[in-house]
């Protein structure tokens, strides 16, 4: 099995923890642009899930 140069770069970034998967939608993202997904998850999430899922959940819990 052989990798392209781009695939190898992505694999190395994953090993270094620079690329992680969103804990909500499971799409890959750069760790430095991830968000705290609490209280939905104990891991990190992407910006879209942060705005669409996490923040509304926090607001709902805050107002409860």
Phi, psi and omega in degrees: 000132179238151181251150169283167180299320179294319178297322178294319178298317179295318179298318179294319178297322177295316180297326179278355180081012180280333176242128177228166176263140176300135182283354180252305181260351176066018176276147179291148180207160174283131183303321184294345177252014181273168183234156174291123184266008179294134013263006181286322182211159177271003183250206183255157178224164179280171183296319181298312179293327177300312182285323185273333186240306189290307182299314176300324178294320177297316181296320178297316179292326180293320182278350183286000000 
